[in-house]
Amino acid sequence: MASKKSASEKKSPGRKPAPENESKSERFIRLAQPRVVKAIRTIQIIGNLGSGNYERTQEQVDKIVSVLRTEIDALEIELDPKRKGPSKDAVNFTL
């Protein structure tokens, strides 16, 4: 009979456990680095829509750039410890 693992022993597939005695600063760096890389890659992929393979209007381009700038502005507020960040709304975007 297989033994049951406690909640603390369960691991998410593909994720390394957090190091013991990790400081808040170390945790921030560990989590921020891959998230920023992922965000950059995603923005680059959105940029690929600028190739000649797609047809778009200036209004669509302006809407995409506007929503991304709005999210960057919200990110700056969230990360600034001196400022109160806005409540996060569900991601909803349509062209």
C-alpha positions in Angstrom: 0.0 0.0 0.0 1.4 3.4 -1.0 2.0 5.9 1.7 0.2 9.3 1.5 2.4 12.4 1.3 1.6 15.3 3.5 0.9 18.7 1.9 4.4 19.9 2.7 5.9 16.9 0.9 3.9 17.3 -2.3 5.8 18.9 -5.1 4.5 20.6 -8.2 5.9 18.9 -11.3 8.8 20.8 -12.8 9.3 23.1 -9.9 12.2 23.1 -7.5 11.4 23.5 -3.9 12.3 26.9 -2.3 15.7 26.8 -0.6 15.5 26.6 3.2 16.2 29.9 5.0 15.7 31.9 1.8 15.5 35.6 2.5 12.7 37.7 1.1 15.2 39.4 -1.2 16.5 36.1 -2.5 13.0 34.9 -3.0 12.2 38.1 -5.0 15.2 37.6 -7.2 14.5 33.8 -7.7 10.9 34.5 -8.8 11.4 37.8 -10.7 14.1 36.6 -13.1 12.1 33.9 -14.9 8.9 36.0 -14.8 10.6 39.0 -16.5 12.3 36.7 -19.1 8.8 35.2 -19.8 7.2 38.6 -20.1 10.0 39.8 -22.5 9.6 36.8 -24.7 5.8 37.2 -24.8 6.2 40.9 -25.8 8.6 39.8 -28.5 6.1 37.3 -29.8 3.4 40.0 -29.9 5.9 42.1 -31.9 6.1 39.3 -34.5 2.5 40.4 -35.4 4.2 43.4 -37.1 5.6 41.2 -39.9 4.0 41.3 -43.4 2.2 38.0 -42.6 -0.6 39.8 -40.9 -3.0 42.6 -41.7 -3.8 45.1 -38.9 -5.2 48.5 -38.5 -3.6 51.4 -36.7 -6.5 51.3 -34.2 -5.6 47.7 -33.3 -1.9 48.5 -32.9 -2.7 51.5 -30.8 -5.0 49.4 -28.6 -2.4 46.8 -28.0 0.3 49.3 -27.2 -2.0 51.3 -24.9 -3.1 48.2 -22.8 0.6 47.1 -22.5 1.6 50.6 -21.4 -1.2 50.7 -18.9 -0.1 47.4 -17.4 3.6 48.6 -17.2 2.3 51.8 -15.3 0.4 49.5 -12.9 3.5 47.3 -12.5 5.6 50.3 -11.5 3.0 51.3 -8.9 2.8 47.7 -7.6 6.6 47.4 -7.2 7.1 50.8 -5.6 6.9 50.3 -1.8 6.0 54.0 -1.3 2.9 53.8 -3.4 -0.3 51.9 -2.9 -0.9 49.5 -5.8 -4.3 49.3 -7.5 -6.5 46.3 -7.1 -5.8 43.8 -9.8 -8.6 43.3 -12.3 -9.1 40.1 -14.3 -7.1 40.1 -17.5 -9.6 41.0 -20.3 -8.5 42.1 -23.7 -10.2 42.1 -27.0 -9.6 43.9 -30.3 
